[in-house]
Amino acid sequence: MTVIDLLILAGGHGERLGGRDKAALEVAGRSLLDRVLEARQLLGGAVVVVGDTPVPEGVRRTLEDPPDGGPVAGIAAGLAALAADGGASSAPAEWVAVVAVDQPAAAPAVSALRLVLDELRGRTDAEATGEVARIDDVTAIDDVDALSHVDPTGHRQWLLALYRRTALEAAVDALPDPRHTSVRRLVGGLRWLEVERGARHVGDVDTPEDLATWEARLENPAVHDATLGRPETEG
């Protein structure tokens, strides 16, 4: 299975949630950061949290410099931290998951994306060895820079996505300044694969109403499949 690093953007405070630290906000008895960190065991790579928030022992934390530069500045800081960690031990992973912390079901969503990535890699390897013939209308892994779900309004989830590290780093390097830059400007030009599997896990917590909805959803096993890494059976 593909090893993927995890970059968590945890610098936001919910103005409509009383200004609370979103990473520490509890949903169904667990903090949002803890819920996103479920993905680290599935992905198998290094982890960095970008933001001024407490993190569990053994989890790397970093900050933008200067702080409060927005999500693109956070991505740049997180990539630099992951590269520093990789340089101290081994080469950084080829792929990195970028996840905003305010998404309670980010872990199963990322798990679904990872399954698709592994399927693409397996298909490409089989073609290279001649085990299967190349099918022109099947996406090849070399033709993809990023994978994400699309929400019901048709928007890609820039901050719940898997990125080819070299493509994301090149996009950051091409910016004159990552601070206060839109994520769309950073990654909109990459080669995207939109994934249907796992799209039901898309959603964030911005308001008290969002919080109540997610509380009910995560406490009801008939609605939320808490078994990570297992292919979905519902659409």
C-alpha positions in Angstrom: 0.0 0.0 0.0 1.1 3.5 -0.8 2.8 5.4 2.2 1.3 8.8 2.5 2.3 11.7 4.8 -0.4 13.6 6.7 -0.4 17.4 6.9 -3.1 18.8 9.2 -4.1 22.4 9.0 -5.2 23.3 12.6 -4.8 27.0 12.8 -8.4 28.2 12.6 -10.8 29.4 15.3 -14.5 29.2 14.8 -15.9 32.7 15.0 -19.4 31.3 14.8 -18.5 28.7 17.4 -17.6 31.3 20.0 -14.0 31.7 18.9 -13.0 28.2 20.1 -10.0 26.4 18.9 -11.4 24.1 16.3 -8.8 21.4 16.7 -9.8 21.0 20.4 -13.5 21.2 19.7 -15.2 17.9 20.7 -17.7 16.2 18.4 -19.4 13.1 19.9 -16.9 12.9 22.7 -13.7 13.3 20.8 -11.7 16.4 19.6 -11.6 17.2 15.9 -7.9 16.8 15.9 -8.1 13.3 17.4 -10.6 12.3 14.7 -8.4 13.5 11.9 -5.4 11.8 13.5 -7.1 8.5 13.0 -5.9 8.7 9.4 -2.2 8.5 10.4 -2.3 4.7 11.0 -4.0 4.2 7.7 -1.6 6.3 5.8 1.6 5.0 7.4 3.7 8.2 6.8 4.9 11.1 8.9 2.5 13.6 10.5 2.7 17.3 11.0 0.1 19.6 12.6 0.2 23.2 11.5 -1.3 25.5 14.1 -1.0 26.8 17.7 -2.9 24.0 19.3 -1.9 21.1 21.7 -0.9 17.9 20.0 -0.5 14.4 21.3 3.0 13.2 22.3 5.0 12.1 19.2 3.1 14.3 16.8 5.2 17.1 15.1 3.7 20.6 15.3 4.8 23.7 13.4 3.6 27.2 12.7 3.6 29.6 9.7 6.2 32.4 10.1 4.7 34.9 10.5 1.5 33.3 11.9 -2.0 33.7 10.6 -1.0 33.7 6.9 -3.9 31.5 5.8 -4.1 27.9 4.6 -1.6 28.1 1.8 1.0 29.5 4.1 0.1 26.6 6.4 0.6 24.1 3.6 4.0 25.6 2.8 5.1 25.4 6.5 3.8 21.8 6.8 5.6 20.7 3.6 8.9 22.2 4.9 8.5 20.4 8.3 7.8 17.1 6.6 10.8 17.6 4.3 13.0 18.3 7.4 11.8 15.1 9.1 12.3 13.1 6.0 15.8 14.4 5.6 16.7 13.3 9.1 15.6 9.7 8.5 14.5 8.7 5.0 13.1 10.2 1.8 9.7 11.9 2.3 6.6 10.0 1.0 5.7 10.5 -2.6 2.1 11.5 -1.6 0.8 13.8 1.1 -2.7 14.2 2.5 -3.7 17.8 3.2 -6.6 17.9 5.7 -8.3 20.9 7.4 -8.9 19.9 11.0 -12.6 20.9 11.1 -13.8 17.8 9.2 -15.1 15.2 11.6 -15.1 12.3 9.0 -11.8 13.2 7.4 -10.2 9.9 8.3 -12.7 7.6 6.4 -12.7 10.1 3.5 -8.9 10.0 3.2 -9.1 6.2 3.5 -11.4 6.1 0.5 -9.0 8.3 -1.5 -6.1 6.1 -0.5 -7.9 3.0 -1.8 -8.4 4.7 -5.2 -4.7 5.7 -5.3 -3.6 2.1 -4.5 -5.9 0.8 -7.3 -4.3 3.3 -9.7 -0.9 2.3 -8.7 -1.7 -1.4 -9.0 -3.2 -0.9 -12.4 -0.1 1.0 -13.6 2.3 -1.7 -12.2 0.3 -4.4 -13.9 0.5 -2.5 -17.2 4.2 -2.1 -16.9 4.8 -5.8 -16.4 2.4 -6.7 -19.2 -0.1 -8.4 -16.9 -2.9 -6.3 -18.3 -3.3 -4.2 -21.4 -3.5 -0.5 -21.2 -7.0 0.8 -21.4 -7.0 4.3 -22.9 -10.0 5.6 -20.9 -8.7 4.4 -17.6 -6.8 7.1 -15.6 -3.1 6.3 -15.1 -1.4 7.3 -11.8 1.2 9.2 -13.8 -1.5 11.5 -15.1 -2.8 12.5 -11.6 -1.4 15.2 -9.3 -4.2 15.2 -6.8 -7.3 13.3 -5.7 -10.3 14.6 -3.9 -14.0 14.2 -3.4 -16.6 16.7 -4.7 -19.3 18.1 -2.4 -23.0 18.1 -3.4 -22.5 21.6 -5.0 -19.7 20.3 -7.3 -16.8 21.8 -5.4 -13.5 20.0 -5.1 -12.3 19.5 -1.5 -8.9 21.2 -1.7 -8.3 20.7 2.0 -9.4 17.0 2.1 -7.2 15.7 -0.7 -4.2 13.6 -1.6 -1.4 15.4 -3.4 1.7 14.3 -5.3 4.3 15.9 -3.2 6.5 17.2 -6.1 3.5 18.8 -7.8 2.3 20.5 -4.6 5.8 21.7 -3.7 6.2 23.1 -7.2 2.9 24.9 -6.9 4.0 26.5 -3.6 7.4 27.5 -5.1 5.7 29.2 -8.0 3.9 31.6 -5.7 5.5 35.0 -5.0 4.2 34.7 -1.4 2.0 32.0 0.1 0.5 34.2 2.7 -3.1 35.3 2.2 -3.3 33.4 -1.1 -6.3 31.3 -2.0 -6.0 27.5 -2.1 -7.7 27.6 -5.5 -4.8 29.7 -6.9 -2.3 27.2 -5.4 -3.8 23.9 -6.6 -6.5 24.7 -9.2 -4.1 24.1 -12.1 -3.0 20.6 -10.9 -4.3 17.4 -12.7 -7.2 16.3 -10.5 -9.0 13.0 -10.2 -12.5 13.4 -8.6 -13.4 10.4 -6.5 -17.0 9.4 -5.8 -16.2 6.7 -3.3 -16.2 8.1 0.2 -17.9 11.4 -0.8 -20.6 10.9 1.9 -17.9 11.7 4.5 -17.3 15.2 3.2 -18.4 18.1 5.5 -17.0 20.4 8.1 -18.0 22.2 11.3 -18.4 25.9 11.0 -21.6 26.6 13.0 -23.5 25.3 16.0 -25.9 23.7 13.6 -23.0 21.9 11.9 -21.8 20.7 15.2 -25.3 19.3 16.2 -25.6 17.5 12.8 -22.2 15.8 13.1 -22.9 14.9 16.8 -26.0 13.1 15.7 -24.4 11.5 12.7 -21.3 10.2 14.5 -23.4 8.8 17.4 -25.6 6.8 15.0 -23.8 3.8 13.6 -26.5 3.3 11.0 -25.5 6.6 9.4 -21.7 6.6 9.9 -19.5 3.7 9.1 -16.7 3.9 11.7 -14.8 1.0 10.2 -11.9 2.7 8.4 -10.2 1.4 5.3 -13.1 -0.8 4.3 -14.7 -0.2 0.9 -18.1 1.3 1.1 -21.3 -0.4 0.2 -23.5 2.6 0.0 -23.5 5.4 -2.6 
